[in-house]
């Protein structure tokens, strides 16, 4: 049993050495085939035009991404104010909350 373990260790070490040696098998040299670009499909053109128009409407100054950015920054500010207010109340409790 110990002999099998030894052979597994040797074979594993040889395999690791071969893999980490950096020996690369280069692919055969094949000349690239040059083809003429296919004419654009009208459906693909329509989708690309819609995507460009959608991106433009999302990123304009009164677009959805601007609204979400403003809302997120306001929410973060409100949460920070609430946190510091609660921290203040913990340090200096007010009589009318008791």
C-alpha positions in Angstrom: 0.0 0.0 0.0 2.8 2.4 0.8 4.3 1.6 -2.6 1.1 2.7 -4.4 1.1 5.9 -2.4 4.7 6.6 -3.3 4.0 6.0 -7.0 1.0 8.3 -6.9 3.2 11.0 -5.3 5.9 10.6 -7.9 3.4 10.7 -10.8 1.6 13.7 -9.3 5.0 15.5 -8.9 6.0 14.7 -12.5 2.6 15.9 -13.8 2.8 19.1 -11.8 6.4 19.7 -13.1 5.3 19.2 -16.7 2.3 21.5 -16.3 4.2 24.2 -14.6 7.2 24.0 -16.9 5.5 26.3 -19.4 5.9 23.9 -22.3 3.4 25.1 -24.8 2.1 23.3 -27.8 1.8 25.8 -30.6 -1.1 25.5 -33.0 -0.2 24.8 -36.6 0.4 27.9 -38.7 -2.8 28.6 -40.6 -3.2 31.6 -42.8 -6.2 33.7 -41.8 -9.1 33.6 -44.2 -10.1 37.1 -45.2 -13.8 37.5 -45.9 -15.7 40.5 -46.9 -17.9 41.9 -44.1 -21.5 40.9 -44.4 -24.0 43.7 -45.1 -25.8 44.8 -42.0 -29.1 43.2 -41.4 -32.1 45.6 -41.2 -33.2 44.0 -37.9 -29.8 44.4 -36.4 -29.7 48.1 -37.5 -33.1 48.7 -36.0 -31.9 47.2 -32.6 -28.7 49.2 -32.6 -30.6 52.4 -33.4 -33.0 51.7 -30.5 -30.1 51.0 -28.2 -28.4 54.3 -29.1 -31.6 56.2 -28.7 -32.3 54.5 -25.3 -28.8 55.3 -24.0 -29.3 58.9 -25.0 -32.6 59.2 -23.2 -31.2 57.5 -20.1 -28.1 59.7 -19.8 -29.6 63.1 -20.6 -29.7 65.6 -17.7 -33.4 64.9 -16.9 -33.2 61.2 -17.6 -33.8 58.2 -15.4 -30.2 57.6 -14.4 -29.9 61.2 -13.2 -33.1 60.8 -11.2 -31.9 57.6 -9.6 -28.5 59.2 -8.8 -30.2 62.1 -7.0 -32.6 59.8 -5.1 -29.7 57.6 -4.0 -27.7 60.5 -2.8 -30.7 62.0 -0.9 -31.4 58.7 0.7 -27.8 58.3 1.8 -27.9 61.8 3.2 -31.2 61.2 5.1 -29.9 58.0 6.5 -26.7 59.7 7.7 -28.8 62.5 9.4 -31.1 59.9 11.0 -28.0 57.9 12.3 -26.5 61.0 13.8 -29.8 62.1 15.3 -30.3 58.8 17.0 -26.7 58.9 18.2 -27.4 62.3 19.6 -30.5 61.1 21.4 -28.6 58.2 22.9 -26.0 60.6 24.3 -28.4 63.3 25.4 -31.9 61.8 25.9 -34.7 64.3 25.8 -37.3 64.4 28.6 -40.4 64.3 26.3 -39.3 61.0 24.8 -39.5 59.3 28.1 
